[in-house]
Amino acid sequence: MCLAVPAKIIAINGEEAVVELGGLRRTAVVSFIKDPQIGDYVLLHAGFAIRKWSEEDVREYNEIVQGVNLPGDPLSAVPDNESSS
């Protein structure tokens, strides 16, 4: 399964940009994006920005994934303290 995540462009140098997601900075190729600008949100997949996202898109994504334990997530194996009593 492939996963794309939202990231914010914080610097641009030609067809590459530095993006920030969850406090981490990564290099991303932005050549698929029309007129990328610092401050834009993009959907990042395998190091490529594949489309722009609005702040509302990012807010909705964060609401959906908040609290979701994904398979392989090291925290998903931690028992909930309330359910163990």
C-alpha positions in Angstrom: 0.0 0.0 0.0 1.2 3.5 -0.9 0.8 6.4 1.4 0.9 10.1 0.7 1.0 12.7 3.4 0.5 16.5 3.5 3.6 18.7 3.9 4.3 22.4 3.8 6.8 23.9 1.5 9.3 26.0 3.5 12.0 26.6 0.8 12.3 26.2 -3.0 15.4 25.7 -5.1 14.4 25.1 -8.7 12.5 21.8 -9.0 13.3 20.8 -5.5 11.8 22.1 -2.2 12.3 21.6 1.5 9.0 20.5 3.0 8.0 20.1 6.6 5.7 17.4 7.9 5.2 16.6 11.6 8.3 18.7 12.5 10.6 16.8 10.1 12.1 18.4 7.1 12.6 16.5 3.8 13.6 17.3 0.3 10.8 16.9 -2.3 10.6 17.2 -6.0 8.0 19.9 -6.9 8.1 19.7 -10.7 4.6 18.1 -10.9 3.1 21.1 -9.1 2.0 24.2 -11.0 3.7 27.4 -9.5 4.8 26.0 -6.2 5.3 28.7 -3.5 6.7 28.8 0.0 3.8 28.2 2.4 1.9 26.0 0.0 0.6 22.6 1.3 1.3 19.7 -0.9 0.5 16.0 -0.9 3.8 14.2 -0.7 4.3 10.7 -2.1 7.7 8.9 -2.3 9.6 12.3 -2.3 7.3 13.9 -4.9 4.8 16.6 -4.4 1.8 15.3 -6.4 -0.8 18.0 -5.8 -1.5 21.1 -3.8 -3.7 21.0 -0.8 -5.6 23.8 1.0 -5.3 24.4 4.7 -8.9 23.0 5.0 -7.7 19.8 3.3 -4.8 19.4 5.8 -7.1 20.2 8.7 -9.6 17.5 7.6 -6.8 15.0 7.1 -5.4 15.7 10.6 -8.9 15.2 12.1 -9.3 11.9 10.3 -5.9 10.4 11.2 -5.8 11.7 14.8 -5.8 8.8 17.2 -5.8 6.1 14.5 -3.4 3.2 15.2 -2.1 1.9 11.9 -0.8 -1.7 11.6 2.9 -1.6 12.2 2.7 1.4 14.4 4.8 0.7 17.5 2.3 2.4 19.7 -0.6 0.2 18.5 0.8 -2.7 20.6 0.8 -0.6 23.8 -2.3 -1.6 25.9 -4.7 1.2 27.0 -4.4 1.8 30.7 -8.1 2.2 31.2 -9.1 -1.0 29.5 -6.6 -3.1 31.5 -8.3 -2.3 34.9 
